[in-house]
Every structure is written in C-alpha cells, then in structure tokens.
C-alpha cells in the first residue's frame, strides 16, 4: 500500500489545434492542421532516500521534489486530401511532420520495457538526471498514410491501406548507481534511429448473389504484404553496472540487438452474413 500523497494531481495534457478545410470539385476535401500538445502533469515513482522506499508522486513536487518536472511536447503539421461520395473510387491520404520531445515517455517506460504503469526509470535516481531530455521513443518525424477502395459493378470491392514512416530515436544508457534507475550516456534520442519502415494491407470482398433476406459476403484480408520484417524495437541498455569510480562497466552483450521485428505477412479468409 502506498501512503497518501497530499496534493497529488492526476496526469493531464493541454492541446491546441488550428486547421483549415476546403471542399473542391464536389467530392474532394483538402485540409491542413497544426497541433501542439504539452504535458502539464504526470505521476511516477522514484526512490526517496530519506524514507528508504519508492514513492509515487508528481515529479518536481513532494515527495519527488528533488526530481525534474515531467515534460513532453508534441508538435505536428498534418496535411490530408480525401475523396468521398464517388460510386466507385474513394481514398484518404495524409502526411504528418512531427516532433515529440521531453523527459517523460508516458504511462509505460518504452525504452526500458517496464511492465507497470507510472514506473519510468528516468526519474528513479536524483543523481542521474543528465541527458534525460530529448526525443521520446515514439517520435517519428515523417509519416505518410494512404487508404483507398474501389467498388466494381459485379459485387467485388478492393481496398488497400499503406503506411510509410520514419524510424524511432535510439538512446544510449546504462544502469545507474546501485541499479537504481538508469543513466543516459548521451542526450536522449540522439543515438541514431531504427530503420524507416512501410506496411501494406489489402482487403477483397465479394457480395454473393442470393435471396433477399440473406446478404453473405466473402472476405480476404492480406496483412503486412511483402513484409520487410525490419527491427522496430532495439535494446539500448549499453552497460549493466556502474563501477566504484562512477563509470559504466560490464557491457551488455544484448546491446543493439532487436527486441521485436515487423510482423510477417499473413492471410485471413472469412464470411459475413447480414439479414
């Protein structure tokens, strides 16, 4: 049981958005949007030396007053074009240019693969706060998306979904003193990126002619067409210990190796019946 923390605030963001949309040629819509989202408060745990235990709190406030405040700022420019209302061909395409920067990754620690919410390693040790500000693990500078479908006259429909996106930023860190938290060895997110990846999916559906009461439809879904199976999550823990002189030691043999890859291609067959 955690003791009560008086004045504890819940996690919340402020978001500001400004956009413009215009309909052209009856069934085309162009839009542009600017988005800014900033973290105002977070809840995390950290080791409090005076109490010799881990405590939950708002970083920067009691009982975590010796930690930096949690920060996370997301800014994006979103451009899109959509065609809708056509009898045969409709689509939506978008491009996002964005930046996600701060010292707080969210409820779960994506870098260190923590399994519990509100347990980010970066705040655990008050002596290891250098370089904790930087690009957050899910920062993707460029993201392009396209989805479209075509309806044929004889009951067949075909659709695709395509995503092309930049890799995510990588960091270089070691376990901190007494294995309490982590120590960033360079600014967060400045150690390169995972590979740029793309993903393609497709769906084909066919309406089977039948009696009026039943409307069966055959479905074929193809996921991750021609999957690259590139690494999408990489081990960034460089050293496992800190020696008596305060230097990182005991290199991690798994450093730089992938945790996860893109999923392989798969196919799903199905049938829907409505009545």
N, C-alpha and C positions, 0 to 999 in steps of 0.2 A: 504494500500500500504506500502510495506517495503522500507525504504530508501536504496539507492545503497551502497553496501559494496565493497569498492575498494580492489582489490586483491583477491576477493573471488575465491576459487578454487573448481572445481567440485569434486564429490566423485569418488574415483577410488581405485583399488586394484592392487597389483603385485602378480603374481602367478608363481611358479616354479614347474616343474614336471620332474621326471625321471622314466622311465619304461623299462620293458623288456618283449618281447613276443616270444613264441616258438610254432611252429606247430608240433604236434606229431600224429602218426598213421593216417595221411592223413586228418582227419576231426575233430581233437581236437586241441584247442588252449589254452595254459596256458599263463597267464600274471601276472605281478607284477608291481605296480606303487607306487611311493612315491609322495605326493602332499603337497605343502606348499603355503598358500595364506595369504597375510598380507594386512591390510587396510592402505593405505597411506594418505587418506584424507576423511573427512566426512563433511556434512552440517547439522547443527542442530540449534534449537532455545534455548534461555535462557533469563532470566530476567536480564536486565542491570540496576543496581540500579541507576547509575549516570544519566541515561536517562529516568528512571521510565517507562520502557516499555520492551516488549520482542523483541529481535532482532535475525535475522538469521546470521549465520557466521560459520567459521571453528573453532571448539573448540581448544583453545590454542592460537588463533590469534584474532586480533581486529575484532569486538568489544567484543569477548568472550575470551580475553587474560587471564582472571583470572580462566578459566576452564582448566581441564587437556586435553591434546590431545586425540582425539578419537583413540582407539586401538581395533583391532580384529585380532587374528591369528588363522588360521585353519591349522592343520597338519593331514595327513591321510596316512595310508598304505592300499592299495587296492589290493586284490588277487582275481583272477577270473579264471574260466575254462569254455570253451564254446565248444559245439559240434554242427557243422553245416554241411549242404550238404548231410545229410542222407535222404534217401527216406521216412523213417517213423518217427524216433525219433530224435529230436534236443532239446538242452537246453542251458541255461546260468545260472551259479551260481557264486555268488561273496560274499566276506566278506570284510568289511571295519572297520578298527580300527582307531579311530579319536579323536581329541580334539579341541574344539572351545572355545577360551579364550580371554577376553578383557573387555572393558567397553562400547562398542557400539553394540547394537543389530541389527542394520540395519535401513532401511527407516522407519519402523514402530516399535513402542515400544511394544514388545511381552509381557513383564512382566506386564506392567501397562495397557495393552489393549488400547493404544491410537489409535484413529481413523484417524489421519492425518499423512502424511509422514514428516520426518525430525523434529519430535517433541518428542524426547526422554526425559523422566522425569529425568534421572540421571544427566543431565547437568544443570538443571534449577537453582539450588541453589549453589553458590560458597562455602557456609559453610557446605555443606552436601556431600562431595566427598570421605569420608572414606568408604572403603569396596566396591567401585564401580567396582573394577577389579575382575574378576572371570569367572566362566563358563557361557557361553551365553545360553539362554533358549533352543535353538535347538541343543545343544550338545548331541550327542548320541554316547557313547563310542563304542558300538558294533552294527553292522548292517549286517544281513545276508539276501541275496535275492536269490530266485530261480524262474526261469520261464522256462517252457518246453511245448512241444506239441508232439502229436503222430497222424500221419495220417494213417487211416485204408484204406484197399483196396476198400471198398464199398462206399466211398464218405464221411465217417464220420471223423471229426477231433476233438480232445480233447486237451485242454490246461489248465495249471494252472499257477498261479502267487502267490508266497509266500514270505512274509517279516517277519522277526523276528528282533526286535530292542530294545535296552536299553531304559529306561525311560529318561526323560529330567530333568536337575537340577532345584531345587527349591531354592528360596531366602526368606529372612525374612526382611520385611521393613515396615516403617510407612510413613505417610505423613510428609513432612518436615515443618520447621518453616513457619508460615503464609500460610500453604497449598501450598507453592511454591516448587514444585518438591517432591522428596522422600528422605528418609534417610534409608540406609541399616543398619540393626542392627547386621549383621554378614557378613563375606565375601560373595560376590555374588555367588550364585550357590552352597552354602555349607550346605543347609538345607534339605538334602535328595533328592530323585528323585521320579518322577511319576513312576507307575508300568511298568515293561517290558511288551511289547505287541507284538502280532503277528497278521497277517492278511492274509487271503487266499481267492483267487478268482478263478473262473473257467469259461471256455467258451467251448461250444459244438457247432459245425457247421456241417450241412449236405447238401451236394450238391444234389439237386433234379434232377434226370434224365429228360431231356426234349429235345425240338428241338434245333438245333444248334445255332440259333440266340439269344436265351434267356438262361441265366445261373442263375436260382434262388437258393438261399441258405437260409436254416432255421438256426436261431441263438438262443442259450440260454446262457445268461450271469448270473452267480451267484456271487454276490458281498458280501464280508465280511462273508464267510461261517463260521457258528458256532461262530459268533462274541462274544468276551468276554464282550464287552461294558464297558471296563475299563476307568477310567478317564484319559484324555490326556492333560487337562489344569486345573490348580488348583489355587484358589485365594491365593495370597501370601502377601496381604496387612494386616499386623497384627494389626496396630493401626491407628486410624483415625485422631489423633491430637498430638500436642506437647504442654505440659503444660508450665507454666511460669518459671519453673526451667530447661526447656530444655529436659524434659524426655518424652518418648512416653506415651500417655494416650488414654483413650476411646477405648478399644479393639474392633476390628471389628468382629461382630457376624458371618460374612461370611468367615472369615479366615480359610483356609484349606479345604474349600468346592469346589467341581469341578465346573468349568465353562462348560466344554464340555466332552462328552464321545465318545468312538469309535462308529461309525455308526452301526446300526443293519443290519442283513442280509436282502438282497433283491434280487429279480429275475427279469430279463428283457427278454422278448420274442421278436424276430424280424425276418425280412426277408430282404435279399438284392437281387436285380436283376440287373445283368450286361448284356449288349448286345453290 
